[in-house]
Amino acid sequence: MPAFQLGRLRTSPVAEHPELVAPAVWSALVAGDLADRVGVVEIDPDVSDTAATQETYGLDADTLVNCVIVTGRRDGEERTAAVLIAAHTRADINGLVKRRLDVRKASFLDREVAVETTGMEFGGITPIGLPAGWPILVDSRIQNTPLVIIGSGIRRSKLIVAGDLFADLPGAEVIADLGREL
């Protein structure tokens, strides 16, 4: 796999550094035969949050992707999904996401529950390696971005991947206008 570069970040192939991703992420990369499509870069965990990562490493806002976990209930059943949006947008939680989950009210999954359920660190949750059956809702603008940066499951690294990779994940659905401009 060739190394990717975004801003001041230059990746190594994730296959050379599986310690830089959460175990669930590594397992999903191997099982999905995706490791050759993904780069990883170690970062300072104190600048793992999106705005700090962008500023510290000279990244364009269009290349930063956030993964948020959203949940809601219908008829006593909890429905959970990952929502991928460009960092300069806000997820349409109470519109598109709520309708897609078919719930009365959608909200962010509690932080501690998200960490426990995903096996990933807060601030590093990524759609690769999420629990089976969770839909992955992807804003269409990500699909058209050549390279994006996203969490690796841990705060001390990031993944750099082609934006169209997310559509290949199990349960992925690309949705236009999922992210609204801030």
N, C-alpha and C positions, 0 to 999 in steps of 0.2 A: 504494500500500500504506500502510495506517495505521502509525504508529510504535507499537512495543510498549514496555512498560515493565515491568521486574522489579526489585524493590529500588530501588537508586539508578542503575540502568542504563536508559537510554532509547535505543532504536535509531533508526537511519536505514535507509531501504530499501537493501538490498544493491546494487541496481542503480545507486545513486548513489555507491557506494564499493567498486567491485570490487577496488581495491588492498588492501582489508582482508580478503581471503580468498585462500587459495592458488589458483594457476592451475587446478589440477584441480577445485577446488570451484566456481570461477566457471564453468568449462566445463560441469560437470554441472548447475549451476543453470540455465544458459541452455538446454542441450540438453533438460532435463526440464521446461522451462517452469515452474520453481519460484521464480524470482527475486522474483516478486510476493508470495510466501508467507513470505519470509525477511527478518528484520531483522538488522542488524549493528551492533555497538558496539565502539569502540576502547577497550582497557583497558591498564593498565600490565602489560607482559609479565612483570614480576617477581612478579605476583600471579595468574598464569595457572592455577596448580594449583588444583584444586577447592576445598580447604579455605580457601585464601587468597582466592580469588575470592568465596566465600560470605561470609566475614567482612568483607572490604574493601567489598563492594557491598551488604551487607545483604540477602542472598538466602536464601530458604527452601530447606532441603535437598531438599525434594521437587521443586524446579524445576531442580536441577542434574543433568545427565546425563553419564555417562562413556562413552566409546567405547574399548573395548580390542580389540586384534587378537590372535586366538587361532589357533594352528596345531597340527597333528598329522599323523602319517603313517599310511598304510595301504597295504600292498602296494607300497611304494616311491613312492607318490604323496603329495605334500604337499597338505594341505587347510587352507585358511585362511578365517576368517570374522571379521567385525566383530561385537562384542557390545555392545549398548546397555543400560545399567542405570542406575537412579537412583543418585545419588552416595552415598546412605545405605545402599546394599546392596552385596553382593559377588556377582559372577557365579558361577554354579554350573558352573565350568569342568570339573571332573572328574565331573560328573553329566550334566545336560542338554546342555551344549555338546559334550562328548565323544561322547555318543550321537548328537547331530544331525550332527556331522562324520563319524561312523562311523570313529573312530580309537581306537587302543589307549590313547594318552595324549595329552592336550591340554595345551598350555602357552602362555604369552604369547609372541608373536613377538618375536625379538630386537630391541631398540630400534633399532639401526642399520639392520637389514633393514626394519623397519616404516617408518622415515623414507624410506629409499631407494625402497621399493616403492610407497608411497603418494604421494610427492612432497609430503608435509606435515611440519610441524615436530612433534617429540615434545612432548606436552603440549597439542597443538592438533588432533590427528587427529580427524576427523569422518567419519560414514558417507556424507556427500555427496561424491562424486568419488572413491570408492575404485575399485581395479581391477575391471574387468568380470568377472563370474563369482563374485565373493566373496559368499557369503550374508551378509545383515545380520540378525542375530538381535536382536529388540527385546523387552525385558521389557514385558509387557502393561500394567503400571502407568504406563509412559511414554505409551502410547497414549491413556490417559484423563486426562492432565495438560494443561490448557488451553495453557499456555506453558512452554517449557523453554529452558534455556541450555546450549549445547554448543560445542565447539571450532569454529574456522573454517578450520582447516588451518594457521594461523599463531598464535603465542603472543600477539600484540598485539591480538587482537580475539576476540569471541565472537559466535555466532549465537543469536538468539532466535527460536524457531519454535513453532508449535502442535505438541503432542506427537503428534498423529495424522499429521503429515507423513511420519514415518519409514516408516509402512506403505506409502506410495506409492512408495518408492524401489525400483529394480530389485533383485530378489533378497531383498527384505525378508520376514521371517516373524515374526509376533508370537507370543510364547511366554509362557504364564502361569508365574509363579514362577521366571523365569530369574535374577532377582536375589534373593538371600537377605538378610534383615535382618542388619545387623551386630550 
